[in-house]
Amino acid sequence: MNENVKNAVAPDNPGKDGGSEKLKTWLPLVLPALATSVFGFLVWNAQTAIQQKVDNIEQQNKVQLAQFQSQLSLKEDFYKRRLEVYEKACQQIAEAEASLADYGATDEASKRATDVVKALYRFRKGNQLYWSGQLDQHLDELWELGIRKLRPPQGPEAEQLAEQLNAEIAQEIKELHAQMMIDLNVRAFQDFNAGSPEESKGAQSSK
């Protein structure tokens, strides 16, 4: 056996005892520092993970907020455009009502009624993106009634049929205006302008 090895394993080896003493001396000093470093790393790692999650949540919230604002802007633009189209539709309907009432009075009035009915058809087809299904159907029915007006009935019952047709046109126009109010939620504005429920009850009781 090697002499150095013998000395290392010998019970009275002073080098071995000196190393043990040094280890006993330095270990209490090294362990707290090592534990502090490990604990500090764990805390830093946990804080980093939490901050990363917070950053991800904030980023998602920003994206969702941007999407919501974009959708809200699109809806607002669509509603404004729809309101403009419905206002023009009211004008078209009023012109159709007046011109159809005057149809046959003069050649000029008849020509104007024909032009208005054609314009009503083009206007309806060109703005179907904004019509509700119900309103589009009413506009189509008004156009069909206008076509019938431009082709007046003949025979002994012509006058009676003409009066009936005028009544149908008037009724269809009323339904058109009512449907527009529903589409634009005008009733909500009317209820708001009417005041609180207490005020409404007071107004009814005063009557």
Phi, psi and omega in degrees: 000143180297144183294322179295320179295320178298319180293326183291324183267354180294136184296336182257026181286116182291334180293321180293317179295323178294322179293322179294320179295318178297318180297319179294330182282317185274335185300314178298336179276325184281319185301312178300318179296319179294317179296320178297318180296316180295316179297318178298321178295318180297318179295315179299318180296319179293318178297320178297317179295318179296316180297322178296319178295318179298317179297320179295318179296317179297320179295318178297319179297320178297317179296315179296321178295318178296319178295318179297316179296322178294315178296320179296320179295319179296317179295321179295316178296319180296317181294320178298315180296320179296319179298318178298317181295319180293324176296318177294326178296321177300318178296317180297319180294318179297318178295320179296317180299314182291315184291323179291328177293328181268359184299132179093348180292315177217166177296322179295319179294321179295318179295319179297318178298319178297316180296321181293320179295319177296318180295324178297320179296313181296320181295318179295313181295326184280350183231027182294343176297331186259343180284145165286162180300322181292317182292322178299321178294319178296319178297321178295320179293322177295320178297318179296321176296323176296320177298318178296325178294324180286348178239072186301143180291156179243162176107184185293335181262015184299316183295318179295318179294325178294318178295321178296320179295319178299321178294321178295320178295316179298318179294320180295323178293321176299317180293326176298312180296320179295319180293324177298318179297322178293314182298321182270003179057041180295332181300325179297319178293323179295317179296323180294316181289339181288344179100186182287164178301325178296319179294322179295319179295322179294322179294321180291321181291329179292333178288000000 
